[in-house]
Amino acid sequence: MSVTFSYLADAVSTAFTIGDPLEEVTKTLVAKELECAPALDDGRYVGMVSLSRLLRDREGTPDASQTLGADMIEKARAYGPDEQLFDNLSAVASARCGIVPVVDEDERLEGVVSKSRVLAFLADRMHSGEGGYNLEIEVPPTGTKLSEIIETIEKNDASVLSFTSWPTGPGQAGNIIFFRLATHDFYRLIRNMEKYGYLIRYHSLFPEAGYDELREKALEFIRYMDM
């Protein structure tokens, strides 16, 4: 299933309209511990109300006669419900507010997607919870095939849950490949990967490291005796 903004959208709990009493807007943002909230004009999304902007150079609460004006609204991009999340991750990450609005083709507000919801979704897809291990391998610009690395990992009784990569080194010519793994013997996997010549930049801590090292020596002795 493709991941669209509608897939992660929550119902709008707080939104304001041009002309709302400024004192009530400020109090609501403070009471709900919100930095920003969507602003509407004639029912259509026009931008975000920012608490820091409302309080900028201001002492005390706003006068009872003051209202939310268009000049107090910050422009912030809205997304259509069918737009793809992964095509817009960088834009969402750079959004100043903790939420981004989701609007229909008429700019009517349909929901909001929080950055925390996006992060939780990505963490879930990366299998970053308990029961897995992280492994980062540095590879040269050429001569390394991802399929060969995965095959090597799987030959050591480990499963690749997810992976990604990013550039590294001078001129960013090389790559770091990040793996999220499931294995019953992480210590043995790492030691074998090192023996195969892979340059490991980082790996998760070994559970009961001392015991694992002793166990590995015992297993090597048993394998030698079997020969």
C-alpha angles and dihedrals in degrees: 000000000000116000110237129172090255089060091062099030121122126202115271108259098174130028134146136212130222105265097033114139106272092219091058092046092053094045092049093051091049095045093050092041092237125153094193141011134182119270124213135199117195088345095306127113113253105164144296131305109223120202092207091055093048091052096042111126090351129126119206126345122324120270114269091243095056120102136193108273133196090247089063094058120098118217111243128167120254125205132220117242092243097048114115118252096211091054089057105036095115092051092048091048091052094048109116095219126069090240137046122209125240115210137178125236090278092054091251111151111250101170146309133257116213122214089230089058091051091049092049090049092051092046090052093049090048090051090232095157127096121308099049141084135222124229128180119191124187114218132185122250093260139020099046125103120200090214090059092052092049090048090052092050092049092048086062092060095260130126125218108229096179141336143190138170143214135187124266143168132044109344086000089269095145131058140230112214114202120203131188106206143188117207140144092219110039094161092058092047093054094046092050093047088054091049089053088058101253114151105232113201097180141354135176119268116276113250108239089355096188093052092047092053092050091046092051091053090050091050091050090052091050092049089050091051091049090056 
